[in-house]
Structure formats: C-alpha cells, structure tokens
Amino acid sequence: MNLRTITDTLVSELDALSFGAPVTHVYNPLVYARRPYLRYLERYARPPKEAVLLGMNPGPWGMAQTGVPFGEVEAVKGFLKIEAEVGQPDRPHPKRPVLGLGCTRREVSGKRLWGWIERVFERPERFFARFALLNYCPLLFLEESGRNVTPNTLAVADRKPLLKACDRALRATVELLQPRHVVGIGRFAEARARAALEGLDLTVGSVTHPSPANPRANRGWEPIVTEELRALGIDPAPH
C-alpha cells in the first residue's frame, strides 16, 4: 500500500457519505485539487518519518484552495514550489470560491505554520526529511451562510461514519510512514490520533493550533510550538 492508494480508498469511502444540517456544501480537495495534493505527497511524504504533524481539516483559504495541508497559497508556491491545476468542487459556495493557486486571500493558520517551518528549517527538504504534515479529515464543511463547520461539531449520525473512514486512513498512513511521534495540531487531532492509532508503538501528543481564533496563538505562536514539541521529545532544530 502507498499514499496514493490510501488517498483513493478514503475518497471512495467519503463519496458514499452525506451530511445534513447545518452543512449545505462539502468540498473535497483530494478530488478537485488532486494534482497539487499528489505532488505534495510524492515530493514530501516519503517514508520513514520521525514525526507526523496532524491538522484537523481544510480551511477555506488554505487546503481548500491548494490541496496542500495548511496550504497557504504563498507558501505552497514560494516555499514548497508546487504549481498545479486546481479544479472546482461539485457545488461551490458563492461566498467561498475556489481560485486555486491564484487565490489572494491569506490563510493565517497556514501562514504561521509554514512561516515557522521556513524560518527554522530554511528549506522544505530539511523539514520533510524528519516530518510529515497531514490533515486528519480532507473535507471542508460549510453552512448556507458560508460559515465553516468543523468535523467535531457535525451531527452525530454524520460524524460517526466520517470518523471511521478518516481513522482507517490515518492508521494506514502512520503504519506506512512509521513515525515515533504523532502530534495533533490542536486537541481534536490529538484525540482522533489516540483513537485511530491505539496499540501502535508511538507517542501521541498535541501542540497549540496556530488559528487566529486561538487567543494563546495570537500571543506568539512560534516560541510556544517550539517548546511544546521539545516537551514531547521532539527537537525541531534541524539535525
């Protein structure tokens, strides 16, 4: 099994799901942004890895635009050097258009995360020699208003099959990448990693999410995440 096969299996399982209120629109960038996503996997997600950093799901101005986890457009084009065609979701929300790598909106979480990676590691190859950066769930959920709906707030009947599919994909991915650590970027990702990876010989923890909705992150996220990784036994300084 490889990451492309895991991706295809997850896409097939998610295609069979439906989501009720308050969700009115669902974006799956693994489908319409498949080209940049596969380039990201092929270039930067080769096993083995020391640690997997795990986000929750795409943001409307990040992975939903570029197919890359935390995919802030300028970082994807400038730092990761990924350029590829991005299509359209089945039902685009008029308030959340997909403009691909031409999007001019900046995703703050991605800008903070990739900015920190670039300042610490300087080159993507140095970071990805040790780390993988992935999202637990590849779907973006939107309300009629355009407001984002996070996976943990979905109706129980919708959430359970989604989590089962994403758990299976995460476990298969981790078994392939063979990390010693899986680090949730935020508590939800940590909780799902603990559930999905039970019994595997690795450590699971979390770091503060870089979202601007997180007051702690707004007080200086970079020194916080550096110290949190060190507390988990991961020295982010390049080896």
C-alpha positions in Angstrom: 0.0 0.0 0.0 1.2 3.6 -0.7 -0.2 7.0 0.0 -1.9 7.3 -3.4 -3.8 4.1 -2.7 -4.7 5.3 0.8 -6.0 8.5 -0.7 -8.1 6.8 -3.3 -9.6 4.5 -0.7 -10.5 7.4 1.5 -12.0 9.4 -1.3 -14.2 6.4 -2.3 -15.4 6.0 1.3 -16.2 9.7 1.7 -18.0 9.8 -1.6 -20.6 7.4 -0.1 -21.4 9.8 2.8 -23.9 12.5 3.0 -24.2 15.4 5.5 -27.3 17.1 6.9 -28.0 20.4 8.6 -26.3 22.7 9.2 -24.0 21.6 6.4 -25.1 22.7 2.9 -21.8 22.5 1.0 -18.9 20.0 1.2 -15.6 20.4 -0.6 -13.1 17.6 -1.1 -9.8 18.9 -2.3 -8.5 15.4 -2.7 -10.7 15.3 -5.7 -10.7 18.7 -7.4 -7.2 19.7 -6.1 -5.8 16.2 -6.7 -2.8 17.3 -8.8 -1.2 19.6 -6.3 -2.0 17.2 -3.4 -0.3 14.2 -5.2 2.7 16.3 -6.0 2.9 17.2 -2.3 2.7 13.6 -1.3 5.2 12.4 -3.9 7.7 15.1 -3.1 7.4 15.5 0.6 5.7 12.5 2.3 8.1 9.6 1.5 8.6 7.3 4.5 10.0 6.9 7.0 9.4 10.0 9.2 10.3 10.8 12.7 7.0 12.6 13.4 3.7 13.3 11.8 2.1 16.7 12.4 -1.7 16.3 12.1 -4.2 19.0 11.4 -8.0 18.7 11.6 -9.4 19.6 8.2 -9.0 22.1 5.4 -9.6 25.8 5.8 -11.5 27.7 3.1 -8.4 29.8 2.1 -5.8 27.0 2.7 -6.1 23.4 1.6 -9.4 24.1 0.0 -7.6 26.3 -2.4 -4.3 24.5 -2.9 -4.8 20.8 -2.0 -1.9 21.1 0.5 -2.5 20.8 4.2 -2.5 24.2 5.8 -1.9 25.2 2.2 -1.4 29.0 2.4 -1.0 30.0 -1.2 2.2 31.9 -1.0 3.9 29.2 1.0 2.7 26.5 -1.5 4.1 28.4 -4.5 7.1 30.1 -2.9 8.4 27.7 -0.3 7.1 24.3 -1.4 7.5 25.2 -5.1 4.2 23.4 -6.0 2.3 24.6 -9.1 -0.6 22.6 -10.5 -4.1 23.0 -11.9 -6.9 23.1 -9.4 -10.5 22.3 -10.4 -13.8 23.0 -8.7 -15.8 21.3 -6.0 -19.1 19.8 -7.2 -21.2 22.7 -5.6 -19.0 25.7 -5.0 -20.4 28.1 -2.3 -20.7 31.6 -3.8 -19.1 33.1 -0.7 -16.2 30.6 -0.7 -15.0 30.4 -4.3 -12.1 28.1 -5.2 -9.5 30.1 -7.1 -6.7 27.6 -6.7 -3.1 29.0 -6.6 -4.5 32.3 -7.9 -6.3 32.9 -4.6 -5.1 36.2 -3.0 -6.6 35.5 0.5 -4.1 34.6 3.1 -4.8 31.7 5.5 -3.5 32.9 8.9 -3.0 29.4 10.3 -1.1 28.2 7.3 0.9 31.4 7.1 2.0 31.0 10.7 2.8 27.3 10.4 4.7 27.4 7.1 6.4 30.6 8.1 7.7 28.9 11.3 8.8 25.9 9.2 10.7 28.1 6.8 12.4 30.1 9.5 13.5 27.1 11.4 14.4 24.7 8.6 15.1 27.2 5.7 14.4 24.6 3.0 11.4 22.2 2.7 13.7 19.2 2.2 15.2 19.7 5.7 11.8 19.7 7.3 10.4 16.8 5.4 13.4 14.6 6.0 12.0 14.2 9.5 8.4 15.3 9.5 5.1 14.8 7.6 2.4 17.3 7.7 -1.1 16.0 7.0 -4.8 16.6 7.8 -7.0 14.1 9.6 -10.1 14.9 7.6 -9.8 16.1 4.0 -13.3 17.6 3.8 -14.3 21.3 4.3 -17.9 21.7 5.5 -19.8 25.0 5.0 -23.2 26.3 6.2 -25.5 28.2 3.9 -24.0 31.5 5.2 -20.5 30.3 4.2 -19.5 29.8 7.9 -17.1 26.9 8.4 -18.4 23.8 10.2 -15.7 21.7 12.0 -15.9 17.9 12.0 -16.3 17.7 15.8 -19.5 19.8 15.6 -21.3 17.7 12.9 -24.4 15.8 13.9 -23.6 12.5 15.5 -25.2 10.5 12.7 -23.0 12.3 10.2 -19.8 12.4 12.3 -19.6 8.7 13.1 -19.1 7.3 9.6 -16.8 10.2 8.8 -14.5 9.5 11.7 -14.4 5.8 10.9 -13.2 6.4 7.4 -10.7 9.0 8.5 -9.4 6.8 11.3 -8.7 4.0 8.9 -6.9 6.3 6.5 -4.8 7.8 9.4 -3.8 4.4 10.7 -2.8 3.1 7.3 -0.8 6.3 6.7 1.0 6.1 10.0 1.8 2.4 9.5 3.4 3.4 6.2 5.3 6.4 7.5 6.5 4.6 10.7 6.9 7.7 12.9 7.9 7.6 16.5 5.5 10.6 17.3 2.2 11.8 16.1 1.4 15.3 17.1 -2.1 16.8 16.8 -2.2 20.4 15.8 -4.9 21.1 18.3 -6.8 18.8 20.7 -9.3 17.3 18.2 -6.5 15.9 16.0 -4.7 14.5 19.1 -7.9 12.8 20.2 -8.5 11.2 16.8 -4.9 10.1 16.6 -5.2 8.4 20.1 -8.4 6.6 18.9 -7.1 5.6 15.5 -3.6 4.6 16.5 -4.3 2.6 19.6 -1.9 -0.3 20.0 0.8 1.1 17.8 4.3 1.7 19.2 4.5 5.5 19.1 3.7 8.5 21.3 0.8 10.9 20.7 0.5 14.5 21.8 -0.5 17.9 20.7 0.6 21.4 20.2 -1.3 24.7 20.2 -3.2 25.4 17.0 -2.0 28.5 15.1 -5.5 29.7 14.3 -6.2 33.4 15.0 -9.3 32.2 16.8 -7.0 30.8 19.4 -6.0 33.6 21.8 -2.9 31.8 23.0 -1.6 31.5 19.4 -2.0 35.3 19.0 0.4 36.0 21.8 3.3 34.5 19.9 2.8 31.0 18.4 6.3 30.2 17.2 8.0 30.0 20.6 5.0 28.2 22.0 5.1 25.4 19.4 8.8 25.1 19.7 8.7 24.5 23.4 5.6 22.2 23.1 7.5 20.0 20.6 10.5 19.8 22.9 8.3 18.8 25.8 7.1 15.9 23.6 10.7 14.8 23.0 11.0 16.3 19.5 13.7 18.9 19.0 12.5 21.0 16.0 16.0 22.3 15.3 17.4 20.8 12.2 19.7 17.9 12.8 
